[in-house]
């Protein structure tokens, strides 16, 4: 039974695969852009309107890369790397193309990232202070000076985004990203779409299926978030990962210590939200040994390992500057987030603290979205015209996009098929589960829309 008509939510990071290929000449669409050699393989640019509903208005240029087919060409597969805030061009070389040798692999830097009009909003010490600021639910309830400071910092963050990117920050929603994908498909190949989307890329794929389903020849969504409000906040997935690893108690103790006495790390300090972000970052891969070591270091007074992990999650560079993960991640998240006022943000934070007693409060509220424009329309998948099976891949122990959310998306999609990997970590493809890899490659290379695939688990 399919669920209908709820607003989009959820963000995630990504897991990509390893591989290599030898170049062969690409086959662009008639009158398509010229491809040239570049560090990512073959590169080009495609101009798209900032607002798809105003095609004659301001335009931005999307940076695109291709790894051409290394066998007689059968078509192209468009790849979304996840994120948001991640460069598709940089990640393209990591995609395993075993069994996909006859296909060009095409990826792009999503708007706001890399070569596609990047923006960071805050940078340097201002960004450090924003991310380090610790809050409790009691601060929100009593409107303490700490809460008033957080409110002001969030407003400054949003203003910095707008100063940096202009009205681009109003057009980062999944439907607009799907319009970008359609422009790339039409301009670069003109062929029916074959699409592989990782994590956040699954949300873009679902939006594309809704708007342009008749163009879909194959679609595989690896560990996507539910496009509707999930049954539990994302923090609950990270809490569950800590519990599975037997580390929840130690994590809670470290967070309590950093709240009362943040250990110094050079000229900075490991505050509670930074410690929580570091724990989140170290749950992604599924190997909790590094997390356990970071907790042991923090227990001994060394906050550097957790702070390094938090910096990586936020896109902080060694010189103290920040990449697009900081601004683009938050602004893109806000684009489809249903809450737009402080009361809704606090209610969502309170729900997260209840569902995730270890990390929920420590990760803090999402006040940045307060004041952002409301989504133009809720993202649904109720009316998709897709006629081929859409494969939804999911891992049972995924901390960032829990299995239940991917399962719900597969149920919502009229042709959704759930393929489950038994295992930990974010991402299902290329992680040793044969039924997952085989199903994905069969779907992406199928020449007949009637190819047979059913739910699998391994």
Secondary structure as GFF3:
##gff-version 3
##sequence-region A 1 458
A	DSSP	beta_strand	36	38	.	.	.	ID=ss1
A	DSSP	beta_strand	41	49	.	.	.	ID=ss2
A	DSSP	beta_strand	59	67	.	.	.	ID=ss3
A	DSSP	beta_strand	75	80	.	.	.	ID=ss4
A	DSSP	alpha_helix	88	91	.	.	.	ID=ss5
A	DSSP	three_ten_helix	92	94	.	.	.	ID=ss6
A	DSSP	beta_strand	103	108	.	.	.	ID=ss7
A	DSSP	alpha_helix	124	132	.	.	.	ID=ss8
A	DSSP	alpha_helix	137	142	.	.	.	ID=ss9
A	DSSP	alpha_helix	145	165	.	.	.	ID=ss10
A	DSSP	three_ten_helix	166	170	.	.	.	ID=ss11
A	DSSP	alpha_helix	174	188	.	.	.	ID=ss12
A	DSSP	beta_strand	193	198	.	.	.	ID=ss13
A	DSSP	alpha_helix	200	212	.	.	.	ID=ss14
A	DSSP	three_ten_helix	213	215	.	.	.	ID=ss15
A	DSSP	beta_strand	216	222	.	.	.	ID=ss16
A	DSSP	alpha_helix	234	244	.	.	.	ID=ss17
A	DSSP	alpha_helix	248	260	.	.	.	ID=ss18
A	DSSP	beta_strand	264	265	.	.	.	ID=ss19
A	DSSP	beta_strand	268	269	.	.	.	ID=ss20
A	DSSP	alpha_helix	272	283	.	.	.	ID=ss21
A	DSSP	alpha_helix	289	299	.	.	.	ID=ss22
A	DSSP	alpha_helix	304	314	.	.	.	ID=ss23
A	DSSP	alpha_helix	324	336	.	.	.	ID=ss24
A	DSSP	alpha_helix	342	355	.	.	.	ID=ss25
A	DSSP	three_ten_helix	367	369	.	.	.	ID=ss26
A	DSSP	beta_strand	390	397	.	.	.	ID=ss27
A	DSSP	alpha_helix	403	412	.	.	.	ID=ss28
A	DSSP	beta_strand	416	424	.	.	.	ID=ss29
A	DSSP	alpha_helix	434	445	.	.	.	ID=ss30
A	DSSP	beta_strand	456	457	.	.	.	ID=ss31
###
